[in-house]
């Protein structure tokens, strides 16, 4: 079974959040940073990786993505702030 990742992106103003899931986080982030990821991330320049989770099974990552997309914006911020209080770009650590 392939690993999977669920992740949260924001923009430099921290005014939007984007939740996604992927098999290869590094490649997906490169796509977002280059403007070839999702239409939403390109439109709002949401390219700062503030949170991610790794799963042993890609199906679990997609299920978690659906769960997080149903969360209130404040809940998503609280989740990311718990592990990344300064909202630094975790892409730099990939």
PyMOL Python script that loads the backbone (N, CA, C, O; Angstrom):
from pymol import cmd

cmd.read_pdbstr("""\
ATOM      1  N   UNK A   1       0.846  -1.181   0.000  1.00  0.00           N
ATOM      2  CA  UNK A   1       0.000   0.000   0.000  1.00  0.00           C
ATOM      3  C   UNK A   1       0.893   1.246   0.000  1.00  0.00           C
ATOM      4  O   UNK A   1       1.921   1.281   0.675  1.00  0.00           O
ATOM      5  N   UNK A   2       0.493   2.250  -0.753  1.00  0.00           N
ATOM      6  CA  UNK A   2       1.262   3.482  -0.843  1.00  0.00           C
ATOM      7  C   UNK A   2       0.920   4.424   0.290  1.00  0.00           C
ATOM      8  O   UNK A   2      -0.225   4.496   0.736  1.00  0.00           O
ATOM      9  N   UNK A   3       1.945   5.156   0.756  1.00  0.00           N
ATOM     10  CA  UNK A   3       1.732   6.176   1.775  1.00  0.00           C
ATOM     11  C   UNK A   3       0.924   7.317   1.191  1.00  0.00           C
ATOM     12  O   UNK A   3       0.830   7.485  -0.025  1.00  0.00           O
ATOM     13  N   UNK A   4       0.348   8.091   2.086  1.00  0.00           N
ATOM     14  CA  UNK A   4      -0.406   9.265   1.670  1.00  0.00           C
ATOM     15  C   UNK A   4      -0.224  10.387   2.660  1.00  0.00           C
ATOM     16  O   UNK A   4       0.206  10.170   3.793  1.00  0.00           O
ATOM     17  N   UNK A   5      -0.549  11.574   2.232  1.00  0.00           N
ATOM     18  CA  UNK A   5      -0.410  12.774   3.055  1.00  0.00           C
ATOM     19  C   UNK A   5      -1.665  13.619   2.954  1.00  0.00           C
ATOM     20  O   UNK A   5      -2.255  13.749   1.881  1.00  0.00           O
ATOM     21  N   UNK A   6      -2.064  14.186   4.066  1.00  0.00           N
ATOM     22  CA  UNK A   6      -3.097  15.209   4.100  1.00  0.00           C
ATOM     23  C   UNK A   6      -2.398  16.480   4.555  1.00  0.00           C
ATOM     24  O   UNK A   6      -1.579  16.443   5.473  1.00  0.00           O
ATOM     25  N   UNK A   7      -2.712  17.601   3.923  1.00  0.00           N
ATOM     26  CA  UNK A   7      -1.970  18.818   4.209  1.00  0.00           C
ATOM     27  C   UNK A   7      -2.874  20.039   4.197  1.00  0.00           C
ATOM     28  O   UNK A   7      -3.969  20.021   3.633  1.00  0.00           O
ATOM     29  N   UNK A   8      -2.389  21.106   4.836  1.00  0.00           N
ATOM     30  CA  UNK A   8      -3.101  22.380   4.864  1.00  0.00           C
ATOM     31  C   UNK A   8      -2.135  23.465   4.391  1.00  0.00           C
ATOM     32  O   UNK A   8      -0.993  23.550   4.842  1.00  0.00           O
ATOM     33  N   UNK A   9      -2.631  24.290   3.467  1.00  0.00           N
ATOM     34  CA  UNK A   9      -1.868  25.421   2.943  1.00  0.00           C
ATOM     35  C   UNK A   9      -2.562  26.722   3.310  1.00  0.00           C
ATOM     36  O   UNK A   9      -3.771  26.750   3.540  1.00  0.00           O
ATOM     37  N   UNK A  10      -1.790  27.795   3.363  1.00  0.00           N
ATOM     38  CA  UNK A  10      -2.336  29.134   3.532  1.00  0.00           C
ATOM     39  C   UNK A  10      -1.553  30.085   2.638  1.00  0.00           C
ATOM     40  O   UNK A  10      -0.595  29.682   1.979  1.00  0.00           O
ATOM     41  N   UNK A  11      -1.966  31.350   2.620  1.00  0.00           N
ATOM     42  CA  UNK A  11      -1.239  32.357   1.861  1.00  0.00           C
ATOM     43  C   UNK A  11      -0.454  33.249   2.823  1.00  0.00           C
ATOM     44  O   UNK A  11      -0.519  33.062   4.038  1.00  0.00           O
ATOM     45  N   UNK A  12       0.288  34.219   2.280  1.00  0.00           N
ATOM     46  CA  UNK A  12       1.152  35.037   3.131  1.00  0.00           C
ATOM     47  C   UNK A  12       0.373  35.898   4.118  1.00  0.00           C
ATOM     48  O   UNK A  12       0.905  36.275   5.162  1.00  0.00           O
ATOM     49  N   UNK A  13      -0.882  36.213   3.802  1.00  0.00           N
ATOM     50  CA  UNK A  13      -1.718  37.010   4.707  1.00  0.00           C
ATOM     51  C   UNK A  13      -2.481  36.144   5.704  1.00  0.00           C
ATOM     52  O   UNK A  13      -3.162  36.668   6.586  1.00  0.00           O
ATOM     53  N   UNK A  14      -2.373  34.832   5.571  1.00  0.00           N
ATOM     54  CA  UNK A  14      -3.091  33.884   6.431  1.00  0.00           C
ATOM     55  C   UNK A  14      -4.594  34.114   6.387  1.00  0.00           C
ATOM     56  O   UNK A  14      -5.282  33.994   7.401  1.00  0.00           O
ATOM     57  N   UNK A  15      -5.097  34.446   5.199  1.00  0.00           N
ATOM     58  CA  UNK A  15      -6.521  34.747   5.051  1.00  0.00           C
ATOM     59  C   UNK A  15      -7.330  33.581   4.462  1.00  0.00           C
ATOM     60  O   UNK A  15      -8.560  33.596   4.510  1.00  0.00           O
ATOM     61  N   UNK A  16      -6.646  32.578   3.911  1.00  0.00           N
ATOM     62  CA  UNK A  16      -7.342  31.417   3.360  1.00  0.00           C
ATOM     63  C   UNK A  16      -6.646  30.139   3.817  1.00  0.00           C
ATOM     64  O   UNK A  16      -5.469  30.140   4.177  1.00  0.00           O
ATOM     65  N   UNK A  17      -7.411  29.053   3.791  1.00  0.00           N
ATOM     66  CA  UNK A  17      -6.856  27.729   4.064  1.00  0.00           C
ATOM     67  C   UNK A  17      -7.273  26.793   2.944  1.00  0.00           C
ATOM     68  O   UNK A  17      -8.396  26.863   2.446  1.00  0.00           O
ATOM     69  N   UNK A  18      -6.368  25.927   2.558  1.00  0.00           N
ATOM     70  CA  UNK A  18      -6.654  24.912   1.543  1.00  0.00           C
ATOM     71  C   UNK A  18      -6.265  23.560   2.120  1.00  0.00           C
ATOM     72  O   UNK A  18      -5.160  23.402   2.638  1.00  0.00           O
ATOM     73  N   UNK A  19      -7.155  22.594   2.036  1.00  0.00           N
ATOM     74  CA  UNK A  19      -6.884  21.235   2.514  1.00  0.00           C
ATOM     75  C   UNK A  19      -6.784  20.320   1.302  1.00  0.00           C
ATOM     76  O   UNK A  19      -7.633  20.355   0.411  1.00  0.00           O
ATOM     77  N   UNK A  20      -5.739  19.502   1.279  1.00  0.00           N
ATOM     78  CA  UNK A  20      -5.557  18.567   0.176  1.00  0.00           C
ATOM     79  C   UNK A  20      -4.979  17.253   0.652  1.00  0.00           C
ATOM     80  O   UNK A  20      -4.594  17.113   1.813  1.00  0.00           O
ATOM     81  N   UNK A  21      -4.920  16.290  -0.256  1.00  0.00           N
ATOM     82  CA  UNK A  21      -4.317  14.986   0.033  1.00  0.00           C
ATOM     83  C   UNK A  21      -3.563  14.538  -1.212  1.00  0.00           C
ATOM     84  O   UNK A  21      -3.954  14.856  -2.335  1.00  0.00           O
ATOM     85  N   UNK A  22      -2.487  13.801  -1.003  1.00  0.00           N
ATOM     86  CA  UNK A  22      -1.649  13.385  -2.115  1.00  0.00           C
ATOM     87  C   UNK A  22      -0.813  12.173  -1.739  1.00  0.00           C
ATOM     88  O   UNK A  22      -0.673  11.848  -0.560  1.00  0.00           O
ATOM     89  N   UNK A  23      -0.262  11.509  -2.740  1.00  0.00           N
ATOM     90  CA  UNK A  23       0.661  10.398  -2.516  1.00  0.00           C
ATOM     91  C   UNK A  23       2.091  10.894  -2.324  1.00  0.00           C
ATOM     92  O   UNK A  23       2.877  10.282  -1.600  1.00  0.00           O
ATOM     93  N   UNK A  24       2.420  12.007  -2.977  1.00  0.00           N
ATOM     94  CA  UNK A  24       3.780  12.528  -2.931  1.00  0.00           C
ATOM     95  C   UNK A  24       3.722  14.010  -2.554  1.00  0.00           C
ATOM     96  O   UNK A  24       3.457  14.861  -3.404  1.00  0.00           O
ATOM     97  N   UNK A  25       3.965  14.308  -1.303  1.00  0.00           N
ATOM     98  CA  UNK A  25       3.811  15.670  -0.791  1.00  0.00           C
ATOM     99  C   UNK A  25       4.806  16.632  -1.434  1.00  0.00           C
ATOM    100  O   UNK A  25       4.440  17.755  -1.781  1.00  0.00           O
ATOM    101  N   UNK A  26       6.039  16.216  -1.593  1.00  0.00           N
ATOM    102  CA  UNK A  26       7.058  17.097  -2.186  1.00  0.00           C
ATOM    103  C   UNK A  26       6.667  17.509  -3.604  1.00  0.00           C
ATOM    104  O   UNK A  26       6.715  18.694  -3.936  1.00  0.00           O
ATOM    105  N   UNK A  27       6.284  16.552  -4.438  1.00  0.00           N
ATOM    106  CA  UNK A  27       5.878  16.873  -5.815  1.00  0.00           C
ATOM    107  C   UNK A  27       4.630  17.746  -5.850  1.00  0.00           C
ATOM    108  O   UNK A  27       4.535  18.676  -6.651  1.00  0.00           O
ATOM    109  N   UNK A  28       3.685  17.443  -4.984  1.00  0.00           N
ATOM    110  CA  UNK A  28       2.442  18.228  -4.952  1.00  0.00           C
ATOM    111  C   UNK A  28       2.723  19.661  -4.525  1.00  0.00           C
ATOM    112  O   UNK A  28       2.150  20.600  -5.079  1.00  0.00           O
ATOM    113  N   UNK A  29       3.601  19.833  -3.544  1.00  0.00           N
ATOM    114  CA  UNK A  29       3.956  21.175  -3.098  1.00  0.00           C
ATOM    115  C   UNK A  29       4.690  21.941  -4.194  1.00  0.00           C
ATOM    116  O   UNK A  29       4.473  23.140  -4.371  1.00  0.00           O
ATOM    117  N   UNK A  30       5.554  21.251  -4.925  1.00  0.00           N
ATOM    118  CA  UNK A  30       6.222  21.900  -6.060  1.00  0.00           C
ATOM    119  C   UNK A  30       5.190  22.405  -7.061  1.00  0.00           C
ATOM    120  O   UNK A  30       5.340  23.497  -7.608  1.00  0.00           O
ATOM    121  N   UNK A  31       4.146  21.619  -7.302  1.00  0.00           N
ATOM    122  CA  UNK A  31       3.077  22.042  -8.212  1.00  0.00           C
ATOM    123  C   UNK A  31       2.367  23.282  -7.686  1.00  0.00           C
ATOM    124  O   UNK A  31       2.124  24.225  -8.439  1.00  0.00           O
ATOM    125  N   UNK A  32       2.033  23.287  -6.403  1.00  0.00           N
ATOM    126  CA  UNK A  32       1.370  24.456  -5.819  1.00  0.00           C
ATOM    127  C   UNK A  32       2.271  25.685  -5.906  1.00  0.00           C
ATOM    128  O   UNK A  32       1.810  26.764  -6.278  1.00  0.00           O
ATOM    129  N   UNK A  33       3.539  25.532  -5.571  1.00  0.00           N
ATOM    130  CA  UNK A  33       4.472  26.656  -5.587  1.00  0.00           C
ATOM    131  C   UNK A  33       4.666  27.208  -6.996  1.00  0.00           C
ATOM    132  O   UNK A  33       4.885  28.408  -7.167  1.00  0.00           O
ATOM    133  N   UNK A  34       4.588  26.340  -8.006  1.00  0.00           N
ATOM    134  CA  UNK A  34       4.764  26.764  -9.403  1.00  0.00           C
ATOM    135  C   UNK A  34       3.471  27.242 -10.046  1.00  0.00           C
ATOM    136  O   UNK A  34       3.480  27.659 -11.205  1.00  0.00           O
ATOM    137  N   UNK A  35       2.353  27.188  -9.314  1.00  0.00           N
ATOM    138  CA  UNK A  35       1.078  27.644  -9.848  1.00  0.00           C
ATOM    139  C   UNK A  35       0.364  26.626 -10.712  1.00  0.00           C
ATOM    140  O   UNK A  35      -0.580  26.968 -11.424  1.00  0.00           O
ATOM    141  N   UNK A  36       0.807  25.368 -10.656  1.00  0.00           N
ATOM    142  CA  UNK A  36       0.158  24.326 -11.460  1.00  0.00           C
ATOM    143  C   UNK A  36      -0.607  23.336 -10.592  1.00  0.00           C
ATOM    144  O   UNK A  36      -1.019  22.279 -11.068  1.00  0.00           O
ATOM    145  N   UNK A  37      -0.796  23.674  -9.324  1.00  0.00           N
ATOM    146  CA  UNK A  37      -1.561  22.813  -8.417  1.00  0.00           C
ATOM    147  C   UNK A  37      -3.046  23.050  -8.637  1.00  0.00           C
ATOM    148  O   UNK A  37      -3.507  23.065  -9.778  1.00  0.00           O
ATOM    149  N   UNK A  38      -3.780  23.231  -7.588  1.00  0.00           N
ATOM    150  CA  UNK A  38      -5.219  23.462  -7.671  1.00  0.00           C
ATOM    151  C   UNK A  38      -5.515  24.900  -8.110  1.00  0.00           C
ATOM    152  O   UNK A  38      -4.720  25.807  -7.862  1.00  0.00           O
ATOM    153  N   UNK A  39      -6.649  25.095  -8.753  1.00  0.00           N
ATOM    154  CA  UNK A  39      -7.069  26.429  -9.193  1.00  0.00           C
ATOM    155  C   UNK A  39      -7.184  27.366  -7.984  1.00  0.00           C
ATOM    156  O   UNK A  39      -6.778  28.527  -8.049  1.00  0.00           O
ATOM    157  N   UNK A  40      -7.741  26.850  -6.884  1.00  0.00           N
ATOM    158  CA  UNK A  40      -7.920  27.652  -5.671  1.00  0.00           C
ATOM    159  C   UNK A  40      -6.578  28.176  -5.163  1.00  0.00           C
ATOM    160  O   UNK A  40      -6.450  29.357  -4.841  1.00  0.00           O
ATOM    161  N   UNK A  41      -5.588  27.303  -5.093  1.00  0.00           N
ATOM    162  CA  UNK A  41      -4.292  27.725  -4.539  1.00  0.00           C
ATOM    163  C   UNK A  41      -3.612  28.740  -5.444  1.00  0.00           C
ATOM    164  O   UNK A  41      -2.913  29.631  -4.963  1.00  0.00           O
ATOM    165  N   UNK A  42      -3.810  28.612  -6.741  1.00  0.00           N
ATOM    166  CA  UNK A  42      -3.241  29.593  -7.669  1.00  0.00           C
ATOM    167  C   UNK A  42      -3.949  30.933  -7.520  1.00  0.00           C
ATOM    168  O   UNK A  42      -3.300  31.978  -7.467  1.00  0.00           O
ATOM    169  N   UNK A  43      -5.276  30.907  -7.451  1.00  0.00           N
ATOM    170  CA  UNK A  43      -6.060  32.138  -7.350  1.00  0.00           C
ATOM    171  C   UNK A  43      -5.735  32.924  -6.084  1.00  0.00           C
ATOM    172  O   UNK A  43      -5.609  34.148  -6.121  1.00  0.00           O
ATOM    173  N   UNK A  44      -5.599  32.211  -4.961  1.00  0.00           N
ATOM    174  CA  UNK A  44      -5.374  32.873  -3.673  1.00  0.00           C
ATOM    175  C   UNK A  44      -3.918  32.805  -3.206  1.00  0.00           C
ATOM    176  O   UNK A  44      -3.607  33.201  -2.083  1.00  0.00           O
ATOM    177  N   UNK A  45      -3.042  32.313  -4.052  1.00  0.00           N
ATOM    178  CA  UNK A  45      -1.618  32.200  -3.755  1.00  0.00           C
ATOM    179  C   UNK A  45      -1.368  31.459  -2.435  1.00  0.00           C
ATOM    180  O   UNK A  45      -0.519  31.861  -1.639  1.00  0.00           O
ATOM    181  N   UNK A  46      -2.110  30.388  -2.219  1.00  0.00           N
ATOM    182  CA  UNK A  46      -1.963  29.566  -1.011  1.00  0.00           C
ATOM    183  C   UNK A  46      -0.863  28.531  -1.255  1.00  0.00           C
ATOM    184  O   UNK A  46      -1.116  27.439  -1.763  1.00  0.00           O
ATOM    185  N   UNK A  47       0.344  28.898  -0.886  1.00  0.00           N
ATOM    186  CA  UNK A  47       1.497  28.039  -1.155  1.00  0.00           C
ATOM    187  C   UNK A  47       2.341  27.755   0.080  1.00  0.00           C
ATOM    188  O   UNK A  47       3.406  27.147  -0.024  1.00  0.00           O
ATOM    189  N   UNK A  48       1.879  28.186   1.236  1.00  0.00           N
ATOM    190  CA  UNK A  48       2.628  27.975   2.476  1.00  0.00           C
ATOM    191  C   UNK A  48       2.084  26.737   3.180  1.00  0.00           C
ATOM    192  O   UNK A  48       0.929  26.709   3.605  1.00  0.00           O
ATOM    193  N   UNK A  49       2.916  25.730   3.295  1.00  0.00           N
ATOM    194  CA  UNK A  49       2.537  24.474   3.948  1.00  0.00           C
ATOM    195  C   UNK A  49       2.640  24.660   5.455  1.00  0.00           C
ATOM    196  O   UNK A  49       3.739  24.765   6.000  1.00  0.00           O
ATOM    197  N   UNK A  50       1.486  24.700   6.133  1.00  0.00           N
ATOM    198  CA  UNK A  50       1.497  24.936   7.580  1.00  0.00           C
ATOM    199  C   UNK A  50       1.202  23.679   8.390  1.00  0.00           C
ATOM    200  O   UNK A  50       1.375  23.671   9.609  1.00  0.00           O
ATOM    201  N   UNK A  51       0.758  22.618   7.721  1.00  0.00           N
ATOM    202  CA  UNK A  51       0.413  21.395   8.459  1.00  0.00           C
ATOM    203  C   UNK A  51       0.357  20.230   7.489  1.00  0.00           C
ATOM    204  O   UNK A  51      -0.092  20.378   6.352  1.00  0.00           O
ATOM    205  N   UNK A  52       0.819  19.058   7.945  1.00  0.00           N
ATOM    206  CA  UNK A  52       0.597  17.837   7.173  1.00  0.00           C
ATOM    207  C   UNK A  52       0.625  16.638   8.096  1.00  0.00           C
ATOM    208  O   UNK A  52       1.233  16.659   9.166  1.00  0.00           O
ATOM    209  N   UNK A  53      -0.054  15.588   7.649  1.00  0.00           N
ATOM    210  CA  UNK A  53      -0.079  14.303   8.339  1.00  0.00           C
ATOM    211  C   UNK A  53       0.333  13.236   7.338  1.00  0.00           C
ATOM    212  O   UNK A  53      -0.019  13.316   6.161  1.00  0.00           O
ATOM    213  N   UNK A  54       1.077  12.239   7.802  1.00  0.00           N
ATOM    214  CA  UNK A  54       1.478  11.129   6.952  1.00  0.00           C
ATOM    215  C   UNK A  54       0.688   9.885   7.338  1.00  0.00           C
ATOM    216  O   UNK A  54       0.494   9.609   8.521  1.00  0.00           O
ATOM    217  N   UNK A  55       0.237   9.142   6.343  1.00  0.00           N
ATOM    218  CA  UNK A  55      -0.539   7.926   6.555  1.00  0.00           C
ATOM    219  C   UNK A  55       0.126   6.771   5.823  1.00  0.00           C
ATOM    220  O   UNK A  55       0.740   6.967   4.774  1.00  0.00           O
ATOM    221  N   UNK A  56       0.006   5.582   6.367  1.00  0.00           N
ATOM    222  CA  UNK A  56       0.541   4.390   5.710  1.00  0.00           C
ATOM    223  C   UNK A  56      -0.287   3.991   4.500  1.00  0.00           C
ATOM    224  O   UNK A  56       0.175   3.238   3.643  1.00  0.00           O
ATOM    225  N   UNK A  57      -1.510   4.499   4.434  1.00  0.00           N
ATOM    226  CA  UNK A  57      -2.449   4.109   3.392  1.00  0.00           C
ATOM    227  C   UNK A  57      -3.032   5.384   2.763  1.00  0.00           C
ATOM    228  O   UNK A  57      -3.549   6.242   3.479  1.00  0.00           O
ATOM    229  N   UNK A  58      -2.953   5.512   1.451  1.00  0.00           N
ATOM    230  CA  UNK A  58      -3.467   6.699   0.770  1.00  0.00           C
ATOM    231  C   UNK A  58      -4.962   6.891   1.003  1.00  0.00           C
ATOM    232  O   UNK A  58      -5.444   8.022   1.051  1.00  0.00           O
ATOM    233  N   UNK A  59      -5.687   5.800   1.146  1.00  0.00           N
ATOM    234  CA  UNK A  59      -7.128   5.886   1.400  1.00  0.00           C
ATOM    235  C   UNK A  59      -7.398   6.628   2.700  1.00  0.00           C
ATOM    236  O   UNK A  59      -8.333   7.425   2.777  1.00  0.00           O
ATOM    237  N   UNK A  60      -6.592   6.373   3.719  1.00  0.00           N
ATOM    238  CA  UNK A  60      -6.748   7.067   5.001  1.00  0.00           C
ATOM    239  C   UNK A  60      -6.483   8.568   4.843  1.00  0.00           C
ATOM    240  O   UNK A  60      -7.147   9.391   5.472  1.00  0.00           O
ATOM    241  N   UNK A  61      -5.518   8.911   4.007  1.00  0.00           N
ATOM    242  CA  UNK A  61      -5.203  10.321   3.769  1.00  0.00           C
ATOM    243  C   UNK A  61      -6.386  11.028   3.111  1.00  0.00           C
ATOM    244  O   UNK A  61      -6.720  12.154   3.479  1.00  0.00           O
ATOM    245  N   UNK A  62      -7.019  10.370   2.139  1.00  0.00           N
ATOM    246  CA  UNK A  62      -8.171  10.974   1.477  1.00  0.00           C
ATOM    247  C   UNK A  62      -9.372  11.081   2.414  1.00  0.00           C
ATOM    248  O   UNK A  62     -10.136  12.042   2.333  1.00  0.00           O
ATOM    249  N   UNK A  63      -9.542  10.111   3.295  1.00  0.00           N
ATOM    250  CA  UNK A  63     -10.621  10.184   4.290  1.00  0.00           C
ATOM    251  C   UNK A  63     -10.386  11.342   5.252  1.00  0.00           C
ATOM    252  O   UNK A  63     -11.324  12.056   5.608  1.00  0.00           O
ATOM    253  N   UNK A  64      -9.136  11.530   5.672  1.00  0.00           N
ATOM    254  CA  UNK A  64      -8.802  12.633   6.575  1.00  0.00           C
ATOM    255  C   UNK A  64      -9.010  13.979   5.883  1.00  0.00           C
ATOM    256  O   UNK A  64      -9.461  14.941   6.505  1.00  0.00           O
ATOM    257  N   UNK A  65      -8.680  14.041   4.594  1.00  0.00           N
ATOM    258  CA  UNK A  65      -8.911  15.268   3.832  1.00  0.00           C
ATOM    259  C   UNK A  65     -10.394  15.635   3.863  1.00  0.00           C
ATOM    260  O   UNK A  65     -10.744  16.786   4.123  1.00  0.00           O
ATOM    261  N   UNK A  66     -11.253  14.672   3.602  1.00  0.00           N
ATOM    262  CA  UNK A  66     -12.697  14.925   3.621  1.00  0.00           C
ATOM    263  C   UNK A  66     -13.147  15.400   5.000  1.00  0.00           C
ATOM    264  O   UNK A  66     -13.971  16.306   5.119  1.00  0.00           O
ATOM    265  N   UNK A  67     -12.592  14.772   6.042  1.00  0.00           N
ATOM    266  CA  UNK A  67     -12.945  15.167   7.403  1.00  0.00           C
ATOM    267  C   UNK A  67     -12.547  16.615   7.665  1.00  0.00           C
ATOM    268  O   UNK A  67     -13.348  17.402   8.169  1.00  0.00           O
ATOM    269  N   UNK A  68     -11.305  16.966   7.321  1.00  0.00           N
ATOM    270  CA  UNK A  68     -10.820  18.326   7.578  1.00  0.00           C
ATOM    271  C   UNK A  68     -11.568  19.373   6.759  1.00  0.00           C
ATOM    272  O   UNK A  68     -11.775  20.494   7.223  1.00  0.00           O
ATOM    273  N   UNK A  69     -11.966  19.017   5.564  1.00  0.00           N
ATOM    274  CA  UNK A  69     -12.715  19.968   4.737  1.00  0.00           C
ATOM    275  C   UNK A  69     -14.063  20.312   5.359  1.00  0.00           C
ATOM    276  O   UNK A  69     -14.616  21.375   5.076  1.00  0.00           O
ATOM    277  N   UNK A  70     -14.594  19.441   6.191  1.00  0.00           N
ATOM    278  CA  UNK A  70     -15.869  19.707   6.874  1.00  0.00           C
ATOM    279  C   UNK A  70     -15.691  20.469   8.179  1.00  0.00           C
ATOM    280  O   UNK A  70     -16.679  20.876   8.791  1.00  0.00           O
ATOM    281  N   UNK A  71     -14.473  20.666   8.611  1.00  0.00           N
ATOM    282  CA  UNK A  71     -14.201  21.397   9.843  1.00  0.00           C
ATOM    283  C   UNK A  71     -14.375  22.898   9.621  1.00  0.00           C
ATOM    284  O   UNK A  71     -14.242  23.396   8.503  1.00  0.00           O
ATOM    285  N   UNK A  72     -14.678  23.609  10.714  1.00  0.00           N
ATOM    286  CA  UNK A  72     -14.704  25.062  10.696  1.00  0.00           C
ATOM    287  C   UNK A  72     -13.283  25.573  10.505  1.00  0.00           C
ATOM    288  O   UNK A  72     -12.315  24.908  10.877  1.00  0.00           O
ATOM    289  N   UNK A  73     -13.173  26.738   9.933  1.00  0.00           N
ATOM    290  CA  UNK A  73     -11.854  27.338   9.680  1.00  0.00           C
ATOM    291  C   UNK A  73     -11.038  27.464  10.968  1.00  0.00           C
ATOM    292  O   UNK A  73      -9.835  27.205  10.964  1.00  0.00           O
ATOM    293  N   UNK A  74     -11.678  27.854  12.058  1.00  0.00           N
ATOM    294  CA  UNK A  74     -10.970  28.004  13.344  1.00  0.00           C
ATOM    295  C   UNK A  74     -10.388  26.677  13.826  1.00  0.00           C
ATOM    296  O   UNK A  74      -9.293  26.644  14.388  1.00  0.00           O
ATOM    297  N   UNK A  75     -11.113  25.595  13.608  1.00  0.00           N
ATOM    298  CA  UNK A  75     -10.620  24.283  14.027  1.00  0.00           C
ATOM    299  C   UNK A  75      -9.355  23.923  13.253  1.00  0.00           C
ATOM    300  O   UNK A  75      -8.402  23.388  13.820  1.00  0.00           O
ATOM    301  N   UNK A  76      -9.353  24.220  11.950  1.00  0.00           N
ATOM    302  CA  UNK A  76      -8.176  23.936  11.119  1.00  0.00           C
ATOM    303  C   UNK A  76      -6.988  24.778  11.578  1.00  0.00           C
ATOM    304  O   UNK A  76      -5.864  24.283  11.661  1.00  0.00           O
ATOM    305  N   UNK A  77      -7.241  26.046  11.873  1.00  0.00           N
ATOM    306  CA  UNK A  77      -6.158  26.901  12.374  1.00  0.00           C
ATOM    307  C   UNK A  77      -5.612  26.362  13.694  1.00  0.00           C
ATOM    308  O   UNK A  77      -4.398  26.314  13.893  1.00  0.00           O
ATOM    309  N   UNK A  78      -6.503  25.958  14.592  1.00  0.00           N
ATOM    310  CA  UNK A  78      -6.062  25.421  15.880  1.00  0.00           C
ATOM    311  C   UNK A  78      -5.233  24.155  15.703  1.00  0.00           C
ATOM    312  O   UNK A  78      -4.241  23.958  16.405  1.00  0.00           O
ATOM    313  N   UNK A  79      -5.625  23.308  14.783  1.00  0.00           N
ATOM    314  CA  UNK A  79      -4.867  22.090  14.499  1.00  0.00           C
ATOM    315  C   UNK A  79      -3.462  22.430  14.021  1.00  0.00           C
ATOM    316  O   UNK A  79      -2.485  21.862  14.510  1.00  0.00           O
ATOM    317  N   UNK A  80      -3.354  23.340  13.082  1.00  0.00           N
ATOM    318  CA  UNK A  80      -2.041  23.696  12.551  1.00  0.00           C
ATOM    319  C   UNK A  80      -1.198  24.424  13.592  1.00  0.00           C
ATOM    320  O   UNK A  80       0.008  24.194  13.679  1.00  0.00           O
ATOM    321  N   UNK A  81      -1.810  25.288  14.373  1.00  0.00           N
ATOM    322  CA  UNK A  81      -1.074  26.055  15.389  1.00  0.00           C
ATOM    323  C   UNK A  81      -0.551  25.168  16.511  1.00  0.00           C
ATOM    324  O   UNK A  81       0.459  25.490  17.136  1.00  0.00           O
ATOM    325  N   UNK A  82      -1.229  24.057  16.771  1.00  0.00           N
ATOM    326  CA  UNK A  82      -0.793  23.155  17.831  1.00  0.00           C
ATOM    327  C   UNK A  82       0.600  22.596  17.530  1.00  0.00           C
ATOM    328  O   UNK A  82       1.446  22.523  18.421  1.00  0.00           O
ATOM    329  N   UNK A  83       0.837  22.203  16.279  1.00  0.00           N
ATOM    330  CA  UNK A  83       2.130  21.625  15.908  1.00  0.00           C
ATOM    331  C   UNK A  83       3.067  22.630  15.243  1.00  0.00           C
ATOM    332  O   UNK A  83       4.271  22.388  15.157  1.00  0.00           O
ATOM    333  N   UNK A  84       2.534  23.740  14.779  1.00  0.00           N
ATOM    334  CA  UNK A  84       3.331  24.734  14.075  1.00  0.00           C
ATOM    335  C   UNK A  84       2.886  26.121  14.531  1.00  0.00           C
ATOM    336  O   UNK A  84       2.268  26.854  13.758  1.00  0.00           O
ATOM    337  N   UNK A  85       3.191  26.493  15.774  1.00  0.00           N
ATOM    338  CA  UNK A  85       2.658  27.729  16.357  1.00  0.00           C
ATOM    339  C   UNK A  85       3.032  29.001  15.595  1.00  0.00           C
ATOM    340  O   UNK A  85       2.299  29.989  15.649  1.00  0.00           O
ATOM    341  N   UNK A  86       4.146  28.989  14.898  1.00  0.00           N
ATOM    342  CA  UNK A  86       4.578  30.188  14.180  1.00  0.00           C
ATOM    343  C   UNK A  86       4.122  30.183  12.720  1.00  0.00           C
ATOM    344  O   UNK A  86       4.437  31.104  11.967  1.00  0.00           O
ATOM    345  N   UNK A  87       3.391  29.161  12.328  1.00  0.00           N
ATOM    346  CA  UNK A  87       2.897  29.014  10.951  1.00  0.00           C
ATOM    347  C   UNK A  87       4.017  29.151   9.926  1.00  0.00           C
ATOM    348  O   UNK A  87       3.840  29.764   8.873  1.00  0.00           O
ATOM    349  N   UNK A  88       5.162  28.579  10.244  1.00  0.00           N
ATOM    350  CA  UNK A  88       6.276  28.630   9.292  1.00  0.00           C
ATOM    351  C   UNK A  88       6.027  27.645   8.160  1.00  0.00           C
ATOM    352  O   UNK A  88       5.260  26.694   8.318  1.00  0.00           O
ATOM    353  N   UNK A  89       6.657  27.862   7.044  1.00  0.00           N
ATOM    354  CA  UNK A  89       6.467  27.028   5.860  1.00  0.00           C
ATOM    355  C   UNK A  89       7.211  25.710   6.032  1.00  0.00           C
ATOM    356  O   UNK A  89       8.439  25.670   5.962  1.00  0.00           O
ATOM    357  N   UNK A  90       6.465  24.639   6.256  1.00  0.00           N
ATOM    358  CA  UNK A  90       7.054  23.312   6.476  1.00  0.00           C
ATOM    359  C   UNK A  90       7.638  22.724   5.200  1.00  0.00           C
ATOM    360  O   UNK A  90       8.354  21.724   5.252  1.00  0.00           O
ATOM    361  N   UNK A  91       7.342  23.329   4.061  1.00  0.00           N
ATOM    362  CA  UNK A  91       7.902  22.890   2.787  1.00  0.00           C
ATOM    363  C   UNK A  91       9.433  22.901   2.847  1.00  0.00           C
ATOM    364  O   UNK A  91      10.096  22.064   2.235  1.00  0.00           O
ATOM    365  N   UNK A  92       9.970  23.844   3.578  1.00  0.00           N
ATOM    366  CA  UNK A  92      11.421  23.979   3.686  1.00  0.00           C
ATOM    367  C   UNK A  92      12.076  22.764   4.334  1.00  0.00           C
ATOM    368  O   UNK A  92      13.275  22.542   4.164  1.00  0.00           O
ATOM    369  N   UNK A  93      11.300  21.978   5.073  1.00  0.00           N
ATOM    370  CA  UNK A  93      11.808  20.787   5.758  1.00  0.00           C
ATOM    371  C   UNK A  93      11.637  19.500   4.954  1.00  0.00           C
ATOM    372  O   UNK A  93      12.132  18.447   5.357  1.00  0.00           O
ATOM    373  N   UNK A  94      10.938  19.579   3.822  1.00  0.00           N
ATOM    374  CA  UNK A  94      10.683  18.364   3.033  1.00  0.00           C
ATOM    375  C   UNK A  94      11.921  17.898   2.307  1.00  0.00           C
ATOM    376  O   UNK A  94      11.880  16.891   1.600  1.00  0.00           O
TER     377      UNK A  94
END
""", "prot")
cmd.dss("prot")
cmd.show_as("cartoon", "prot")
cmd.util.cbc("prot")
cmd.orient("prot")
